[in-house]
Amino acid sequence: REGECIMRNVVVVDGFRTPLCKEGTDFRETDADVLGAWVVREMITRCHRWNLPLETIDCVIGSNVATPAHAVNPTRVAAVTGGLPVTIPADTVAGKNCGSGVTALYYASLRIRSGDVDTALVIGMEAMSRIPIAYHYKAADLLMRYGKARSFGERVAATRALIPALLNLKKYPPRIGLVLGLTDPMCDLIMGLTAENIAKDPALGITREDQDAFSVRSHKNAAQAWKDGIFADEVVPMYVPERSSYVGKDNGIRDDAGPEIFGHVKPVFDRRHGSVTPANSSQITDAAAAMLLMEESKAQALGLPILGYVKDYADFGFDPSCMGLAPVGAIDKVLAKARLTFKDFALWEINEAFASVVLGISRILDSSSLMRHKFGGYGLTERLGEIPPDDLNPHGGAIALGHPVGVSGLRLAMTSLFELKRRNAERAMISACVGGGQGVAMILERR
């Protein structure tokens, strides 16, 4: 009827990712936009295989958090250098931090649902190895002075002032970009200390042993998934020209993971009283991913495969000092929005930013008293349900695989869709905590 808004179904035609590589390893010389261009090229190859003209893609929406200085819209750079026509516009989602990939999927699905576009390519890219170190502002001023010097005398004077400043690291300490990016300016805590706040909360009762056991499970499940060929559907080997070699597998998984090994790793954020360690935290990682979204009837008319459906999405604001618990609110919102309950889900993928985060979320979801204690001020008072252990991150998560922040949301989505296909199951929930005190959640389906 005239004036009535008809929301269209959004399908995922295909999705894949590069291997997830630890910071400073295989992708250490590769910028984020180059990683993005890799997956764009792979998607173009698949489009040719389907005889799908590239002009069918109406827009590209990307997710990248550590924006490269040389490419402030890395999605546009990746799209064009990857081989897409320059006529296809591109935008980048960055402000949702670790939830940017999920949010990019949502924005793309909104454009398709509303009828604004029919087809959207969503990419995620993150080169955490390439996050720069910044000079102290006074040392930077002296560098600028040197650069502006015109005469020989000016250059000598600028050099005499500059060299002591660069050598005096105590007086003019450089600022590590990665640490700055992982520190919340609202609560002045690095993300690891927000995880410590959750681990130390007596109401949640999370022990060091709990965290280490969860982390060992993540590594063992991920290692087994590779042995069983489960990741073969979603991981595309990538050629690294800087190293003249192919990378075909996630390289942070520890086959030797065990409580006796992880139990000896020392806390890194609160060295005296903490329990959050590098072994029970997500890995800093480089990677890229891509997913092709399309309006359902168009995909059917073109005879394209349908991997699944992008359904409802919700986000939630919470205390930044305990940001890791925010997914509880997002999950509650999206369940209410979709009119679903826990029993409607066969699979849960919750981003393993830290073991304490996933443990805390799981315990609150399964307890009315904890829900009232932690979220009563937000209007949430009732238990939502228990996530069966076998249905939560069954093939490991960011603790074993890595957490390239702009890519993780897409990884959660495609891992879920491929697993639903293997299980012949219908519905999955993906969720992630977001630095700054936010959480995101999204429902994915197969029919």
N, C-alpha and C positions, 0 to 999 in steps of 0.2 A: 504494500500500500504506500501511497505517496506520503513522504515525510517519515516513514518508518525506517529505523536503522537495522540492517541485517548484518550480523557479524559472521564472517566466513570462517571455515575451518582452515587451520594452518598445518601443513604436513612437513615433515623432515624427509627430503628426498635421499640425502646421503650425509655422512659426516665422517671425519677422520682427523688424526692428529699426528704430529711428529713424535718421535721418542722424547721423553722428558729427561733432560740432561742437567746434572748438577752444575751449579755455578762454578765457573772456572775450568770446565772440562770441554766436551766436544763442540759446544756452540759458543765458546767464550769470545770468539772473534767476530761473531755474527750479530749485526744490529737487529732490533725488533722489526723494522720495516722489511728487512731482507728475509727474516723468518716468515713474516706474513706473505711476502711475495712467493715463497716456496709453496705454501699451501694454496695460494691462488692458482699457481701453475698446475698443481695437481688437480684442482677442481676443473680447470679448463680442459685438461686431458679427459676427465670423466664426462664433461659436457660433449666433447667431440665423440666419445664412445656412444653416447645416447643420441647423437645427431641433434643436439640441442644448440641452437644459435646462441652465441654469447650475448647478443642483444636482448635475449629473453630475460636476462638478469636486470632488474629495474634499479637496484641500489645495492651498495655494500655497506654494512654496519660492522664496525670492528670494536674490539676491546683491547685496550692497552693502558697500563697504569703508569709505568715509568717511561713517560713520553720522551723519545730521543730529541735532543736539542736541534738536530738537523731536520727533523720531520715532525712538526707539531700536529699534523694530522696523518699519523703513520698508516691509517687505513687507506687513505687516498693514494699515498705513495706506493704501498704494497699492491693495491689494485692495478694501478697503471703499470708499474714496473713488472708486475707479475703477468701482464699481458691482456688485461681487460681493456675494452675500448674506453677512450677518454671521455666518452659521452655518458658513462655510467657514474653517477655521483656516489660519494663515500663520506661517511661520518665516523668519528671515534668516540666511544664511551670510555671514560677514565675515572670519573669522580666517585664511582661506587666501589672503588678499591677492589678487594677480593671478590666482590659480587658483580663486578663489571661484565663478566662473560654471561652470567645469567640475565642481567639487565639488558645487554645487547640482544640476546635472543628474544626477550620480551618486547623490546622496541621494534625489532624486525617483525615479530608476529602481529603487533598492533597495526603496523602499516598495511600488512596483508589483510588482516581481519576487517579493517575499515574500508578496504577497497582502494586505498591510496596507491598500492603497488600489488602486483601479482606474485613476484618472485624477489627474494632477497638472499644475498650471500652474506653470511655472518662469519667473521674470522676473529680469532684471538691471537695475540702475539706478545711475548714478553722476553726481553733479553736482560735478565737481572745481573748477568755478568758484566754488562755494559753500563750499569748505573755509575755515573762519574763521582769522583771525589772533588769537592769544592774547596777552593782556597778560602782562608779567613778573609773577611772583607777588607781588612787593612792591607794584607798582602796583595789582594786583588787590585786595590787602589794603586799600589806601587807598580804592579804589572801594567796597569793602564797608563801610568805616568811614563814608564819606560817606552811603551808602544807609541806614545804621542811625542816623544822627544824628537826634535828635528836636527839640532846642531850636535856636534861632537861633544861639546861641554855638557849639554843637557843629558846626553846619553850616558856619559861617565857619571854624572851626579845621580841619575836615576838608578844606575847599576849599583853604586855604592850604598844606596838606601835599600835596594831590592834584595841583594844577596843575604844580608843578615836576617831580613824578615823571613825569607824562605828557609833559612837554616835553623831559625829559632822556633822549633815546633811547639815548645811549651807556651811561648808568648802568642804565637799565631798558629794555633792548631788547625790543620785541614779538617773539613767536615765531610764525613763519609756519607755519601748520598743515600745508600741503602739504609743506614741507621736513621737518618733524618726521615726517610719515607716510611719507616716502620714505627716511628714515634708519634703518638697522638698529641697534637698541640693543645687539645682541650683538657686532658688529664695529665699531660707530660709523662706518659708512660710508654715505653717501648712495648710492642705487642706481647712479648714474652712475659712481661710483668702483669699484663692484664690476664694472661693465662695462669700466672701464679696466684692472682686474686681468687680465681675460680678454684684452683687446687687447694688453697688454704681455707676455703669457706667450710667451717665445721658442719654446717647443715647438709652439705653435699657429700661429705665423707670420702673424698677422693684421696687415695694414698699414692705414694710413689710407686708401689708395687702394682697398683691398678693401672697407672699410666704406662709403665713399662710393659705390662702384659698386653695391653691394648696395642702398643706399638709393635711388639713382637708378632702379634696376630696380623697386623697390617703387612709387615714384610713377608711373612710366611704365605699369606694369601696371594700377594702380588707375585711372589716367586713361583707359586704353584700355577697361577694363571698363565704365566709365560710358558711354563713347561707344558701346560695343557693346550696351548695355542689359542687361548681365549682372546688375547689382545691382537691377534692377527687381523681381525676385522676392522679394528679402529686405528692401528698404528701403521703409518707409511714410512718406510726407510727413506732417509734423506742424505743426499750427497752434500758434503761440506767442502766447497772448493778451496777454502783456506788451508784445509788439512789433506786434500786429495784423497778423501775416504768417505765411505758410507757409514751412517749411524743407523742401526736398526732396532735398538732396544733401549728401554729406560735403564739408566745406568746408576741409579741410587739405591736399588733394591739390595738388601743384605741377605744372602743365602744363609749366613751363619747367625742370624738373629736369634737371641735367646735371653732369658732373664739373667743368666749368669754373666753375659756380656753387657747387656744394657744396664744392669744394676750397678756397674762400676763407672758409668759415665757421670761426670760431675755436673751439678746444676750450673747454668751459665748466666741466668738473669738475676737470681738472688743466690749468690754463692754460699752464704752462711745458713740460710733457713729455707731455701727453696727446694722444689722437687721437679721443676721443668728443666729438661736437659735437651741437648741436641738430638738425642736418641728418641725422645718422645715428643718432638716437635716436627712440623713439616720442613721439608728441604727447600732451600732457595734454588730455583730452577729456571732454565731457559727452554722455551718450546713455542709451538704455534699449532693452531687447529682451525678447522673450517666446517661449516654446516650450511647446506643449501635448503632454504625454506621456500615453500610455494603454496599457493591456494589449492585446495584439495581437487576441485574439479579440473583445474588446469593440468595438474600433475597426472590425473587419470586420463585426460584427453591426449596427453603427450606420451602415454604409455610408460611413465617413469616409475621406478620403484618407490615405495612408501615405507620408510623405516619406522615412522611413528608420528604422533601429533603433539604439538605444543599447546598446552591448555592454560590453566590459570596460574597467576603470579601474584605474589604479595611481598611487600617489604615492611620493615618494622624498625622503629627507633628505640634505643635502650641506653643505659648507662655506659659511657665510653670506657670506664675503668674495668668493666666486666663485659666487654663487647662480644666475647665468645658465646654468651648465652642468648643473644638477640634472635637467633633462628627459632627459638621457642615461640616467640611472638609472631614471627613470619609464618611459621607452620600453622599456628592456630588461625591466623587470618585467612590463609589460602584454603584451609579445610572448610571454614565457614563460608567462604566465597563460593567454593565448588559444591557445598553441601555433601561433603564426604567425611568418613571417619577412618581411623587407623586400619580397620579390617578391609578397607577397599584398596589397600596398597600391598603389592607383592614385593616391592623393593624400595630401599632407602639409600640414598647416597648423600651423606652429610660430610662436607669438606673437613678433612683432618688438619685444621690449622695447628692444633695442639691436641694431644690425647685428652687433656683435662677438659677441653672444650666439648668434644663429642660425648665424653662420659657425663659431664654436667648436664648437657642438653637431654641426653637419654634419661637421666634420673629425674629431672624435673618433669618431663613429659609423662612419666609413669607414676607421678605422686601428686595428689591433691594438696597435701600439706606443703610440699616444696613449691608447687605452683603458686599457692597463696603467699608463701614467704617471699619468693623472688619476684613474682609478677602480679601480686594482688593490687599493687598501686597502679597497674596498667589495666585493671579490670579483668584479669585472668585468674580464675580460682579453682578450676576443675581439672582433674587428671585427663589427659588426652588419650594415653595408651602406651603400651609397651612395644618397642621395636624388637622383633625376634632377632637374635644375634646373627643367624644365618642370612637374614635379609638386609643387614646393615653393612654397606661397603664390603660385599662378599669377596671382591678381588683386590682388597687393599685400598689405600687412599693416599693422601698427600704425604703422610709420614713416610711411606715407602716409595711412592712414585714421584713425589715432588709437588710443589705448589707455585707454578709460574702464574702470578696473581691474575693477569689478564686473560689467561687461558683456562684456568681451573673450572670456571662455570661451564664452558663448552665441553670440557673433559667429563665432568659429572653427567651432563646431558647425554652425550653419545655413549658413555659407558653404560648408563641406565637403559638406553634404547636397545643396544645390542644384547644386554643381559635379559631384558624382557623378551626379546626374540628367542633367545636360547631356552628360556623357561616357558615359552608360550604363555606368558602372563600379560596382564592388561595394563597395569598402572604403576608408576614410580613417582616418588617424591625426591627432589633434589633440593639441597639447602646449603647455605654458607654464611658464616659470620663475616662481618665487614668492619675493618678498622674505623673508629669514630663512633662506634656504638650503633651499628645497624645489622640487620639480618635480612636475607632474601630467601624465598622458597618458590618453587615452581613444580607444577604437576605435568608429567609427560605420560602419554598413553600409546598403546598399540591396540588394534581392533581385529 
